[in-house]
């Protein structure tokens, strides 16, 4: 896989750059056309995660590293996201409802 | 008996039995990855705090009326471009394509500086309109507080990154560093871009 990616020269970075720009334009477009709020939030979060995935996998080369490194980096993020949502989400909502 | 010896050999030769690098990267690169994981916690904390404040307040100023989304979009564009030029510089350094390394590193630095100019302009504009760390004309003091602290932390990271890249460029031009050092600087720079993806989405768009 590594050899293949490197043989293609710098092309892969151009392709990733292009898609990052496309997704950024879609994000701006979603805000400017005033999508319904819930749909807007969900689609923006999905697009942000797609951009993050592209940057981590190709620009930061994680896709070409050994899997153990990818697990060591990505697993904590996964649990962090769960913990933040599970612990802080209900707190924020309960404060909102007590107002 | 022979079977057991083979098993034992396999266990000893496995990644985690010592004497090997289980992640198959050198320690400087592994340390940069670990630093980036811990730095993710910094920004996760800032953004989670912002989320809690905003959700628990239930109301928030309309950002489209306050920020210039086109300016922020342009800043995002510049940062993505600088990340791409950094990726090319790293790749060139690793494959020995020496004439590309320094121009692309300098392009990356230029992108970082342009981004900082955009942020300085945005902050100046925001402050002239009356925004302060603990108050602003839009009625919700936490709005400008979270904005200044989160984008300030990110801008600080960009500034440090520009210095880091300049030092890397200088040392590369003196041939005193290996390609791996350029790659490690690249990891930091891409991380700064990665954080901006979330700041851009959560602070400006949602």
Interface residues (C-beta under 8 A of the other chain):
Chain A: X6 X10 X13 X14 X16 X17 X20 X21 X24 X27 X28 X30 X31 X32 X40 X41 X44 X45 X47 X48 X51 X52 X55 X56 X58 X59 X60 X61 X65 X66 X68 X69 X72 X73 X76 X77 X80 X84 X88 X89 X91 X92 X93 X95 X96 X99
Chain B: X15 X22 X23 X24 X25 X30 X33 X36 X37 X40 X41 X44 X48 X51 X52 X55 X56 X57 X58 X64 X69 X73 X76 X77 X80 X81 X83 X84 X86 X87 X88 X91 X92 X95 X183 X186 X187 X190 X191 X193 X194 X197 X198 X200 X201 X202 X205 X206
